[in-house]
Amino acid sequence: MTERDCPRVTAPLLVVLPVQPGSPPFRVVEVGGELAGTARSVVDVIEIAQQAGVHHLDLEDPDLVRWVGGDQFTWTPRHLR
């Protein structure tokens, strides 16, 4: 089955990409497929969503938010072995 054949394939409004090394570490946030900003905590993700007009954000709803490389509690980079 391909994605177009799947009845429930939707792109979430927000995509929070993996943690990037930095001081402090951060995650890039996309809204509607466009770069919206960087987040250093879940509070920043909420603020970015509010700036995009999303005022009631459920961080655990996969239809609204896709967490890549960790969930809302992941804010340190993963180290490769």
FENSUL-V133991 format. One record per pair of residues at least 6 apart in sequence whose ideal C-beta (glycine too) atoms are under 7 Angstrom apart, sorted by the first residue. I is the first residue (numbers start at 1). J is the second residue. If there is no record, write none. Layout:
i=I j=J
i=I j=J
//
This chain:
i=3 j=9
i=10 j=63
i=11 j=33
i=12 j=62
i=12 j=63
i=12 j=64
i=12 j=65
i=12 j=66
i=13 j=31
i=13 j=32
i=13 j=54
i=13 j=64
i=14 j=29
i=14 j=30
i=14 j=31
i=14 j=49
i=14 j=64
i=14 j=65
i=15 j=30
i=15 j=66
i=15 j=68
i=16 j=27
i=16 j=29
i=16 j=39
i=16 j=45
i=16 j=65
i=16 j=67
i=16 j=68
i=17 j=27
i=17 j=28
i=17 j=68
i=17 j=69
i=18 j=27
i=18 j=68
i=18 j=69
i=18 j=70
i=19 j=25
i=19 j=27
i=19 j=69
i=19 j=70
i=19 j=74
i=19 j=75
i=19 j=76
i=19 j=77
i=20 j=26
i=20 j=27
i=20 j=28
i=20 j=77
i=21 j=77
i=24 j=40
i=25 j=75
i=25 j=76
i=25 j=77
i=26 j=38
i=26 j=39
i=26 j=40
i=27 j=38
i=27 j=39
i=28 j=35
i=28 j=38
i=29 j=36
i=29 j=37
i=29 j=38
i=29 j=39
i=29 j=45
i=29 j=48
i=30 j=36
i=31 j=48
i=31 j=52
i=36 j=48
i=36 j=52
i=37 j=48
i=39 j=45
i=39 j=48
i=41 j=75
i=42 j=59
i=42 j=72
i=46 j=57
i=49 j=57
i=57 j=64
i=58 j=64
i=59 j=65
i=59 j=72
//
